[in-house]
């Protein structure tokens, strides 16, 4: 059940009109309209979400976008947002806060974000996570399983047993620090996996 992860930030509700032509699939979601708010015209394959002086531990997210046959897919937009180092969404022009960004998969299907490691919501047992949405330009948009961190003490065995079955692939990552002290995670995305009414 996804609700234990998104309880405070995403609540399922009837779909609202989008600001682009992509339609929502995989069920209605609160926030799917926000993925288009402030989206730049030019989107690189790797994007900085958190400013260099943002408090918190640096985090690099990398991944590949693949189709169901495992073939890399170029031109897919991945949207990410998360809390700050205190577990809050810093205010911005979107209710997703300031720590948000877009990356477009390159010819090898690769995308990336440079940011900070998010904190759990204050006074909560919800594990650290990064929310992800996929935009397939001219086709559809949908949310996929959040990035979760295998070393998070809040990710108990009970919660692991309740984890989703792989919306867009497996969101559980194994963070490792490099020599510069930057956390590194790999989150590959399988287009349409686990998404109802995917065309």
Backbone as JSON, one array per atom type, in Angstrom:
{
  "sequence": "XXXXXXXXXXXXXXXXXXXXXXXXXXXXXXXXXXXXXXXXXXXXXXXXXXXXXXXXXXXXXXXXXXXXXXXXXXXXXXXXXXXXXXXXXXXXXXXXXXXXXXXXXXXXXXXXXXXXXXXXXXXXXXXXXXXXXXXXXXXXXXXXXXXXXXXXXXXXXXXXXXXXXXXXXXXXXXXXXXXXXXXXXXXXXXXXXXXXXXX",
  "N": [[0.84, -1.19, 0.0], [0.65, 2.13, -0.96], [0.02, 4.29, 0.63], [1.22, 4.63, 3.17], [3.64, 5.8, 2.65], [3.07, 8.18, 1.34], [1.33, 9.6, 2.86], [1.26, 12.22, 4.08], [1.72, 13.94, 1.99], [0.73, 13.26, -0.55], [-2.48, 12.72, -1.65], [-4.94, 10.66, -2.83], [-7.24, 11.68, -5.3], [-10.0, 12.93, -7.31], [-9.16, 13.42, -10.72], [-7.6, 16.44, -11.85], [-7.69, 19.14, -14.25], [-4.92, 19.18, -16.47], [-1.94, 21.13, -17.2], [-0.92, 20.69, -19.63], [-0.82, 18.58, -22.58], [-0.62, 15.92, -21.92], [-2.22, 13.08, -20.6], [-3.4, 11.85, -17.43], [-2.54, 8.67, -16.27], [-2.86, 5.49, -14.62], [-4.42, 5.88, -12.44], [-6.03, 8.52, -10.54], [-4.22, 11.33, -9.19], [-3.03, 13.39, -6.57], [-1.4, 16.24, -7.24], [-0.4, 15.77, -9.76], [-0.87, 17.79, -11.6], [0.94, 19.65, -10.79], [3.41, 18.96, -11.79], [3.82, 20.22, -14.17], [3.95, 22.89, -13.6], [5.93, 25.63, -13.88], [7.78, 24.26, -15.42], [10.7, 24.12, -17.32], [11.48, 25.17, -20.74], [13.71, 24.05, -21.96], [15.18, 21.09, -21.06], [17.69, 19.5, -19.37], [19.64, 16.38, -19.34], [20.61, 15.92, -16.86], [20.04, 17.44, -13.76], [20.33, 20.05, -11.37], [18.81, 20.08, -8.28], [18.85, 20.97, -5.55], [20.37, 23.91, -4.31], [23.92, 24.65, -4.2], [24.55, 25.58, -1.62], [22.53, 24.61, -0.02], [21.42, 23.36, 3.06], [22.29, 20.11, 4.26], [22.98, 16.62, 3.41], [24.82, 15.93, 0.52], [23.36, 14.47, -2.42], [23.34, 12.3, -5.14], [21.3, 11.33, -7.72], [20.88, 8.81, -10.0], [19.86, 7.17, -13.03], [18.28, 4.95, -15.41], [15.97, 5.14, -18.09], [13.74, 2.84, -19.27], [12.04, 0.74, -21.68], [9.42, -1.81, -21.57], [10.74, -3.98, -22.63], [13.3, -3.59, -21.89], [14.79, -1.78, -23.33], [16.65, 1.19, -23.69], [15.14, 4.44, -23.34], [14.87, 7.5, -24.9], [14.29, 11.04, -24.29], [12.31, 11.11, -22.34], [10.67, 12.68, -19.66], [11.59, 13.1, -16.36], [10.35, 13.91, -13.28], [11.12, 15.22, -10.14], [10.69, 15.63, -6.6], [11.17, 16.71, -3.18], [11.57, 16.72, 0.44], [13.31, 19.05, 2.62], [16.39, 19.15, 4.61], [15.26, 19.19, 7.08], [12.92, 17.9, 6.88], [10.81, 19.22, 5.73], [8.82, 20.85, 3.16], [10.27, 23.3, 1.47], [8.96, 26.55, 0.95], [7.71, 27.64, -2.2], [6.89, 28.5, -5.6], [5.28, 26.44, -6.16], [3.21, 23.93, -4.66], [4.72, 21.76, -4.17], [7.04, 22.69, -3.23], [10.38, 24.16, -3.05], [12.44, 22.39, -3.63], [12.67, 20.8, -6.22], [12.62, 19.43, -9.54], [13.36, 18.8, -13.06], [14.38, 16.3, -15.36], [15.56, 15.14, -18.5], [15.61, 12.14, -20.24], [18.54, 10.93, -21.9], [20.13, 9.88, -25.02], [20.97, 7.36, -24.29], [19.1, 6.71, -22.49], [19.57, 7.71, -19.99], [19.27, 9.61, -16.95], [19.5, 12.22, -14.44], [19.85, 13.67, -11.11], [21.13, 16.19, -8.97], [21.21, 16.81, -5.63], [20.06, 17.1, -2.25], [20.04, 14.76, 0.47], [16.86, 13.86, 1.5], [14.98, 14.54, 4.53], [12.97, 12.67, 6.86], [9.46, 13.35, 7.39], [8.7, 15.75, 9.95], [8.34, 14.53, 13.29], [7.33, 12.01, 12.54], [6.89, 8.63, 11.37], [7.38, 8.01, 8.8], [9.45, 6.92, 6.23], [12.46, 8.44, 4.78], [12.2, 9.9, 1.55], [12.01, 10.38, -2.03], [9.86, 11.87, -4.23], [8.61, 10.82, -7.4], [7.66, 11.51, -10.75], [6.61, 10.59, -14.03], [6.78, 11.91, -17.26], [5.66, 11.3, -20.36], [6.26, 12.73, -23.2], [3.64, 14.19, -25.09], [2.04, 12.0, -24.72], [1.37, 10.53, -22.01], [1.14, 11.0, -18.39], [2.26, 10.06, -15.11], [2.54, 9.04, -11.66], [5.27, 7.39, -10.07], [6.74, 4.76, -8.04], [8.17, 6.02, -5.06], [11.59, 7.06, -4.48], [13.29, 5.23, -2.14], [15.41, 4.62, 0.71], [17.65, 2.14, 1.45], [19.17, 2.04, 3.78], [17.81, 3.51, 5.67], [16.76, 3.9, 8.93], [14.07, 4.09, 9.59], [12.79, 2.55, 7.77], [11.43, -0.06, 8.34], [11.21, -3.68, 8.83], [8.53, -4.41, 8.8], [7.38, -2.28, 7.34], [8.76, -2.62, 4.95], [7.63, -4.98, 4.07], [5.18, -4.09, 3.3], [5.62, -2.59, 1.11], [5.12, -1.07, -2.14], [4.54, -2.86, -5.25], [6.16, -2.23, -7.4], [5.73, 0.15, -9.12], [6.53, 1.53, -12.0], [8.97, 0.33, -11.77], [11.47, -0.75, -9.35], [11.64, 1.11, -6.41], [13.31, 1.04, -4.21], [16.46, 1.87, -3.07], [20.06, 1.44, -2.79], [21.95, 3.28, -1.03], [25.21, 4.71, -1.38], [28.21, 6.23, -0.27], [30.48, 8.31, -2.0], [34.02, 9.09, -2.54], [34.06, 11.83, -2.18], [32.14, 12.27, -0.33], [29.53, 12.3, -1.21], [26.29, 11.09, -1.37], [25.17, 8.36, -3.36], [22.72, 7.09, -5.51], [20.92, 4.68, -7.47], [18.21, 4.71, -9.59], [16.4, 3.06, -11.64], [13.93, 3.26, -14.23], [11.04, 1.74, -15.4], [9.04, 2.1, -18.05], [5.57, 2.42, -17.77], [5.29, 0.15, -16.18], [3.33, -1.59, -13.88], [1.33, 0.29, -14.06], [-1.94, 1.11, -14.25], [-4.25, 1.15, -16.98], [-2.33, 1.94, -18.82], [-1.25, 3.04, -21.97]],
  "CA": [[0.0, 0.0, 0.0], [1.48, 3.32, -1.09], [-0.42, 5.38, 1.5], [2.11, 4.88, 4.31], [4.73, 6.66, 2.21], [2.64, 9.48, 0.84], [0.23, 10.05, 3.69], [1.2, 13.65, 4.37], [1.98, 14.81, 0.85], [-0.08, 12.91, -1.71], [-3.75, 12.1, -1.31], [-5.64, 10.37, -4.09], [-8.5, 12.38, -5.48], [-10.4, 12.98, -8.71], [-8.17, 14.12, -11.54], [-7.86, 17.83, -12.19], [-7.14, 19.42, -15.57], [-3.49, 19.4, -16.54], [-1.52, 22.33, -17.92], [-0.3, 20.22, -20.86], [-1.71, 17.65, -23.25], [-0.48, 14.55, -21.42], [-3.28, 12.7, -19.69], [-3.0, 11.05, -16.29], [-2.9, 7.26, -16.24], [-2.44, 4.86, -13.37], [-5.27, 6.36, -11.35], [-5.88, 9.94, -10.27], [-3.25, 11.63, -8.15], [-2.94, 14.76, -6.1], [-0.09, 16.78, -7.56], [0.02, 15.55, -11.15], [-0.87, 19.07, -12.31], [2.11, 20.44, -10.35], [4.62, 18.59, -12.53], [3.96, 21.13, -15.3], [4.07, 24.26, -13.12], [7.32, 26.1, -13.89], [8.66, 23.38, -16.19], [11.43, 24.9, -18.34], [11.39, 24.72, -22.13], [14.88, 23.2, -22.21], [15.41, 20.23, -19.9], [18.89, 18.68, -19.58], [19.51, 15.0, -18.84], [20.97, 15.95, -15.45], [19.58, 18.72, -13.22], [20.55, 20.33, -9.95], [17.6, 20.45, -7.55], [19.24, 21.77, -4.38], [21.5, 24.82, -4.51], [25.13, 24.16, -3.53], [24.59, 25.96, -0.21], [21.38, 24.05, 0.69], [21.84, 22.48, 4.15], [21.98, 18.69, 4.09], [24.01, 15.77, 2.84], [24.66, 15.87, -0.94], [22.83, 13.23, -2.97], [23.25, 12.21, -6.61], [20.37, 10.31, -8.2], [21.09, 8.44, -11.41], [19.03, 6.06, -13.46], [17.99, 4.79, -16.83], [14.56, 4.96, -18.45], [13.68, 1.68, -20.16], [10.7, 0.23, -21.97], [9.18, -3.1, -20.95], [11.69, -4.93, -23.18], [14.63, -3.26, -21.41], [15.48, -0.91, -24.29], [16.69, 2.58, -23.2], [14.21, 5.36, -23.99], [15.29, 8.9, -24.86], [13.28, 12.08, -24.35], [11.3, 10.98, -21.29], [10.9, 13.65, -18.6], [11.44, 12.61, -14.99], [10.15, 15.03, -12.36], [11.4, 14.8, -8.76], [10.62, 16.64, -5.54], [11.38, 16.1, -1.87], [11.7, 17.61, 1.59], [14.66, 19.53, 2.93], [17.09, 18.4, 5.65], [14.43, 19.19, 8.29], [11.7, 17.15, 6.6], [9.75, 20.13, 5.28], [8.87, 21.29, 1.77], [10.48, 24.76, 1.49], [7.95, 27.24, 0.14], [8.08, 28.13, -3.52], [5.7, 28.82, -6.39], [4.52, 25.2, -6.27], [3.04, 23.33, -3.34], [5.77, 20.76, -4.0], [8.18, 23.36, -2.6], [11.51, 24.62, -3.88], [13.35, 21.29, -3.98], [11.99, 20.08, -7.29], [13.29, 19.64, -10.82], [13.06, 17.95, -14.21], [15.5, 15.8, -16.16], [15.07, 14.44, -19.7], [16.52, 11.03, -20.55], [19.35, 11.14, -23.1], [20.07, 8.82, -26.03], [21.19, 6.09, -23.6], [18.03, 6.57, -21.5], [20.06, 8.11, -18.67], [18.84, 10.88, -16.37], [20.12, 12.39, -13.12], [19.6, 14.85, -10.28], [22.04, 16.48, -7.87], [20.36, 17.44, -4.63], [20.44, 16.68, -0.91], [19.24, 13.65, 0.97], [15.73, 14.42, 2.24], [14.69, 14.01, 5.87], [11.6, 12.23, 7.1], [8.59, 14.4, 7.9], [8.87, 15.94, 11.39], [7.5, 13.76, 14.2], [6.64, 10.99, 11.77], [7.63, 7.38, 11.15], [7.46, 7.8, 7.36], [10.86, 6.96, 5.83], [12.94, 9.43, 3.81], [11.81, 9.51, 0.19], [11.97, 11.35, -3.12], [8.72, 11.6, -5.1], [8.93, 10.83, -8.83], [6.61, 11.42, -11.77], [7.09, 10.42, -15.4], [6.03, 12.57, -18.34], [5.99, 10.82, -21.69], [5.75, 13.88, -23.97], [2.61, 13.94, -26.1], [1.31, 10.77, -24.44], [0.76, 10.36, -20.69], [1.93, 11.27, -17.2], [1.86, 9.24, -13.98], [3.54, 8.96, -10.6], [5.86, 6.07, -9.87], [7.15, 4.54, -6.65], [9.18, 6.93, -4.53], [12.92, 6.57, -4.12], [13.49, 4.95, -0.73], [16.81, 4.37, 1.01], [17.75, 0.87, 2.16], [19.82, 2.22, 5.08], [16.99, 4.35, 6.52], [16.26, 3.12, 10.07], [12.61, 4.1, 9.63], [12.29, 1.57, 6.81], [11.41, -1.29, 9.14], [10.82, -4.89, 8.11], [7.08, -4.35, 8.6], [7.11, -1.38, 6.23], [9.27, -3.24, 3.72], [6.67, -6.0, 3.63], [4.02, -3.39, 2.75], [6.04, -1.73, 0.01], [4.46, -1.3, -3.43], [5.11, -3.94, -6.04], [7.01, -1.81, -8.5], [5.16, 1.12, -10.04], [7.66, 2.14, -12.7], [10.2, -0.32, -11.34], [11.73, -0.82, -7.91], [12.1, 2.38, -5.86], [14.25, 0.86, -3.1], [17.83, 2.06, -3.52], [21.14, 1.13, -1.87], [22.84, 4.45, -1.08], [26.63, 4.57, -1.05], [28.93, 7.5, -0.32], [31.73, 8.28, -2.75], [35.17, 9.68, -1.84], [33.76, 13.23, -1.89], [31.08, 12.32, 0.67], [28.23, 12.45, -1.86], [25.49, 9.87, -1.47], [24.86, 7.96, -4.73], [21.69, 6.06, -5.65], [20.5, 4.34, -8.83], [16.78, 4.42, -9.66], [15.96, 2.84, -13.01], [12.49, 3.41, -14.43], [10.46, 0.93, -16.48], [7.84, 2.82, -18.47], [4.29, 1.72, -17.75], [5.22, -1.02, -15.29], [2.42, -1.45, -12.75], [0.46, 1.45, -14.25], [-3.21, 0.7, -14.86], [-4.69, 1.84, -18.21], [-1.19, 2.45, -19.6], [-1.53, 2.71, -23.39]],
  "C": [[0.87, 1.24, 0.0], [1.17, 4.36, -0.02], [0.51, 5.65, 2.66], [3.27, 5.76, 3.92], [4.22, 8.07, 1.94], [1.59, 10.15, 1.71], [0.13, 11.54, 3.89], [1.34, 14.52, 3.14], [1.15, 14.49, -0.39], [-1.35, 12.21, -1.24], [-4.5, 11.87, -2.61], [-6.95, 11.13, -4.14], [-8.83, 12.4, -6.96], [-9.44, 13.85, -9.5], [-8.6, 15.55, -11.81], [-7.25, 18.09, -13.56], [-5.65, 19.7, -15.49], [-3.19, 20.67, -17.32], [-0.81, 21.94, -19.21], [-1.22, 19.16, -21.46], [-1.62, 16.22, -22.74], [-1.61, 14.23, -20.44], [-2.73, 11.82, -18.58], [-3.46, 9.62, -16.5], [-2.43, 6.7, -14.91], [-3.27, 5.29, -12.19], [-5.04, 7.83, -11.11], [-4.84, 10.17, -9.18], [-3.26, 13.11, -7.83], [-1.52, 15.24, -6.41], [0.33, 16.57, -9.0], [0.0, 16.85, -11.96], [0.36, 19.9, -11.96], [3.37, 20.12, -11.16], [4.86, 19.53, -13.71], [4.19, 22.58, -14.88], [5.55, 24.66, -13.06], [8.27, 25.23, -14.68], [9.37, 24.18, -17.28], [11.25, 24.33, -19.74], [12.52, 23.75, -22.48], [15.17, 22.41, -20.94], [16.63, 19.36, -20.17], [18.68, 17.26, -19.05], [19.9, 14.9, -17.37], [20.7, 17.35, -14.91], [19.96, 18.84, -11.76], [19.24, 20.77, -9.34], [17.94, 21.38, -6.41], [20.43, 22.65, -4.72], [22.71, 24.29, -3.75], [25.19, 24.48, -2.05], [23.37, 25.45, 0.59], [21.87, 23.14, 1.81], [21.42, 21.03, 3.89], [23.13, 17.93, 3.45], [23.8, 15.65, 1.33], [24.22, 14.48, -1.41], [22.81, 13.34, -4.49], [22.35, 11.03, -6.95], [20.68, 10.06, -9.67], [20.16, 7.3, -11.74], [18.92, 6.01, -14.96], [16.49, 4.6, -17.01], [14.52, 3.89, -19.54], [12.23, 1.38, -20.53], [10.56, -1.16, -21.39], [10.12, -4.19, -21.47], [13.13, -4.64, -22.73], [15.45, -2.37, -22.33], [15.48, 0.53, -23.75], [15.8, 3.49, -24.03], [14.68, 6.79, -23.81], [14.08, 9.82, -24.82], [12.17, 11.99, -23.32], [11.66, 11.95, -20.17], [10.61, 13.01, -17.25], [11.38, 13.84, -14.09], [10.34, 14.5, -10.94], [11.18, 15.96, -7.81], [10.71, 15.95, -4.19], [11.49, 17.17, -0.79], [13.15, 18.08, 1.74], [15.26, 18.69, 4.06], [16.35, 18.42, 6.98], [13.1, 18.48, 8.07], [10.53, 18.0, 6.15], [9.92, 20.44, 3.79], [9.06, 22.81, 1.78], [9.52, 25.44, 0.52], [8.53, 27.75, -1.16], [6.81, 28.45, -4.27], [4.85, 27.58, -6.66], [4.33, 24.63, -4.88], [3.97, 22.15, -3.13], [7.03, 21.38, -3.4], [9.26, 23.75, -3.59], [12.4, 23.49, -4.36], [12.66, 20.37, -4.96], [12.72, 20.35, -8.59], [12.91, 18.58, -11.83], [14.35, 17.52, -14.88], [14.91, 15.03, -17.33], [16.08, 13.35, -20.08], [17.24, 11.28, -21.87], [19.26, 9.93, -24.03], [20.27, 7.44, -25.43], [20.1, 5.82, -22.54], [18.42, 7.06, -20.12], [19.52, 9.48, -18.25], [19.52, 11.02, -15.01], [19.7, 13.68, -12.43], [20.73, 14.97, -9.26], [21.27, 17.29, -6.86], [20.92, 17.14, -3.24], [19.58, 15.49, -0.51], [18.11, 14.22, 1.82], [15.63, 13.82, 3.63], [13.25, 13.52, 5.9], [10.78, 13.42, 7.58], [8.77, 14.54, 9.41], [7.86, 15.12, 12.2], [6.69, 12.67, 13.48], [7.51, 9.75, 11.67], [7.72, 7.05, 9.66], [8.91, 7.92, 6.92], [11.18, 8.12, 4.88], [12.53, 8.96, 2.41], [11.91, 10.7, -0.76], [10.81, 10.95, -4.01], [9.15, 11.71, -6.56], [7.66, 10.75, -9.67], [7.31, 11.24, -13.11], [6.18, 11.2, -16.32], [6.53, 11.99, -19.65], [5.41, 11.85, -22.65], [4.77, 13.47, -25.08], [1.77, 12.71, -25.84], [0.61, 10.81, -23.09], [1.7, 10.86, -19.6], [1.38, 10.42, -16.05], [2.94, 9.3, -12.91], [4.06, 7.53, -10.53], [6.3, 5.94, -8.42], [8.27, 5.49, -6.27], [10.54, 6.24, -4.44], [12.95, 6.42, -2.61], [14.93, 4.53, -0.52], [16.93, 3.15, 1.92], [18.35, 1.02, 3.56], [19.02, 3.09, 6.05], [16.45, 3.53, 7.69], [14.74, 3.12, 10.19], [11.99, 3.09, 8.67], [12.37, 0.19, 7.47], [11.01, -2.49, 8.27], [9.31, -4.9, 7.84], [6.74, -3.45, 7.41], [7.61, -1.96, 4.91], [8.27, -4.26, 3.17], [5.42, -5.37, 3.0], [4.36, -2.55, 1.53], [5.3, -2.07, -1.28], [5.22, -2.33, -4.26], [5.9, -3.49, -7.24], [6.33, -0.94, -9.54], [6.3, 1.85, -10.73], [8.99, 1.52, -12.34], [10.38, -0.21, -9.84], [12.3, 0.51, -7.41], [13.09, 2.25, -4.72], [15.68, 0.93, -3.61], [18.82, 1.71, -2.41], [22.15, 2.28, -1.89], [24.26, 4.12, -0.66], [27.27, 5.94, -1.17], [30.2, 7.33, -1.13], [32.83, 8.97, -1.95], [34.96, 11.14, -1.48], [32.64, 13.39, -0.85], [29.69, 12.5, 0.1], [27.52, 11.11, -1.88], [25.13, 9.62, -2.94], [23.76, 6.9, -4.69], [21.36, 5.89, -7.13], [19.03, 3.99, -8.78], [16.39, 4.3, -11.13], [14.44, 2.86, -13.07], [12.07, 2.54, -15.6], [9.13, 1.56, -16.85], [6.61, 1.93, -18.43], [4.19, 0.55, -16.79], [4.32, -0.74, -14.08], [1.44, -0.3, -12.87], [-0.82, 0.99, -14.95], [-3.55, 1.64, -16.02], [-3.54, 2.5, -18.97], [-1.39, 2.07, -21.06], [-0.45, 1.84, -24.04]]
}
